[in-house]
Amino acid sequence: MDAQLKRGVIEACVLKLLTKGDGYGYLLAREAAQVIPVSESTLYPVLKRLETAGQVDSYRQEHGGRLRKYYRITPKGVEAIGAFLKEWEEISRVYEFVREGQP
């Protein structure tokens, strides 16, 4: 899969996961991996980009004697999911066009 496309898909998956509740890096990587292969080393830059874009925010909470960084989706992140779905509809039309008549 094209790197740019994969990045966008991973971002959308992370945002979708966060609509179900706040999460931390390892948990998000594990849950996202059920849909698309993603490692923690790939996930953390994605989370940083989403945070910089205002689509997620973060907070720290103690867990097992250590501080863990949790992420939550923002209203801007919810809007980004809608934009992703709209773009995906366009991509799907092109895919169907290209696929038509192929064995």
C-alpha positions as CSV (number, residue, x, y, z in Angstrom):
1,M,0.0,0.0,0.0
2,D,1.2,3.5,-0.8
3,A,2.9,5.1,2.2
4,Q,0.7,8.3,2.1
5,L,-2.5,6.3,1.7
6,K,-1.5,3.9,4.5
7,R,-0.7,6.9,6.8
8,G,-4.2,8.3,6.2
9,V,-5.8,5.0,6.8
10,I,-3.9,4.5,10.1
11,E,-4.9,8.0,11.2
12,A,-8.6,7.2,10.4
13,C,-8.4,3.9,12.3
14,V,-6.8,5.5,15.4
15,L,-9.5,8.2,15.4
16,K,-12.2,5.6,15.1
17,L,-10.7,3.6,18.0
18,L,-10.8,6.7,20.1
19,T,-14.5,7.3,19.4
20,K,-14.9,4.1,21.5
21,G,-13.0,5.6,24.5
22,D,-9.7,7.0,25.5
23,G,-6.6,4.9,24.9
24,Y,-2.9,4.7,25.3
25,G,-0.2,3.9,22.7
26,Y,0.2,0.1,23.2
27,L,-3.5,-0.5,23.4
28,L,-4.2,1.5,20.3
29,A,-1.4,-0.3,18.4
30,R,-2.8,-3.6,19.4
31,E,-6.4,-2.8,18.5
32,A,-5.5,-1.1,15.2
33,A,-3.3,-4.1,14.2
34,Q,-6.6,-6.2,14.0
35,V,-7.5,-4.1,11.0
36,I,-4.2,-2.9,9.5
37,P,-0.6,-3.9,10.4
38,V,0.8,-1.2,12.7
39,S,3.6,-1.1,15.2
40,E,4.1,1.2,18.1
41,S,7.0,2.8,16.3
42,T,4.6,3.7,13.5
43,L,1.7,4.7,15.8
44,Y,3.4,7.2,18.0
45,P,4.3,9.6,15.1
46,V,0.7,9.3,13.9
47,L,-0.6,10.2,17.4
48,K,1.8,13.2,17.5
49,R,0.5,14.4,14.1
50,L,-3.1,14.0,15.2
51,E,-2.4,15.9,18.4
52,T,-0.6,18.7,16.5
53,A,-3.6,18.9,14.2
54,G,-5.9,19.2,17.2
55,Q,-7.7,16.0,16.3
56,V,-6.7,14.3,19.6
57,D,-5.6,15.6,22.9
58,S,-3.7,13.8,25.7
59,Y,-3.4,13.6,29.4
60,R,-1.3,11.5,31.8
61,Q,-2.7,9.2,34.4
62,E,-1.0,6.9,36.9
63,H,-1.3,3.2,36.2
64,G,0.6,0.6,38.1
65,G,2.8,3.2,39.7
66,R,3.8,4.8,36.4
67,L,2.4,7.6,34.4
68,R,0.7,6.5,31.2
69,K,-0.2,8.9,28.4
70,Y,-3.8,8.6,27.2
71,Y,-5.3,10.1,24.1
72,R,-8.9,11.2,23.4
73,I,-10.6,12.3,20.2
74,T,-11.6,16.0,19.9
75,P,-14.5,17.4,17.9
76,K,-12.0,18.2,15.2
77,G,-11.0,14.5,15.1
78,V,-14.7,13.5,14.7
79,E,-14.8,15.9,11.7
80,A,-11.7,14.3,10.3
81,I,-13.4,10.9,10.3
82,G,-16.3,12.4,8.2
83,A,-13.8,14.0,5.8
84,F,-12.0,10.6,5.5
85,L,-15.2,8.8,4.7
86,K,-16.1,11.4,2.0
87,E,-12.7,11.1,0.4
88,W,-12.9,7.3,0.6
89,E,-16.2,7.4,-1.4
90,E,-14.3,9.2,-4.2
91,I,-11.5,6.6,-4.0
92,S,-14.0,3.8,-4.1
93,R,-15.5,5.2,-7.3
94,V,-12.1,5.3,-9.0
95,Y,-11.3,1.8,-7.7
96,E,-14.5,0.4,-9.2
97,F,-13.8,2.1,-12.5
98,V,-10.3,0.7,-12.7
99,R,-11.4,-2.8,-11.6
100,E,-14.3,-3.0,-14.1
101,G,-13.6,-5.7,-16.6
102,Q,-10.5,-6.9,-14.9
103,P,-10.1,-10.7,-14.5
